[in-house]
Amino acid sequence: MYKKIIGIIFLAGALVAMALLFSVDKSQDMKTTNIEIKKGENIWITAGNLKKEGIIESKIYFVWYVYKNDYRGKIKAGKYILSSNLKTSEITMILVAGD
């Protein structure tokens, strides 16, 4: 029982640390990029393209955020202009809203 509690506390701490790490203001390193999401593209491909273009820092965090917030399958295909200073929540809302 004690090990489970320690594990849960450790996991919660790691998630908080990840959230803080990826919510850092990136306005000084702003980069604007054209991104195309193709119809039927899975979330890992999308995350990989966003990472490759410097829009996100972590594919795993982006995919986790999409799943955690129930946006799985809701990202719309289209062409987008995204900035690297956007937070994960902002990027996701743009992709869910569509172009």
Secondary structure by P-SEA (a helix, b strand, c coil): caaaaaaaaaaaaaaaaaaaaaacccccbbbbbbbbbcccccaaaaaaaaaaacccccaaaaaaaaaaacccccccbbbbbbbccccaaaaaaaaaacc
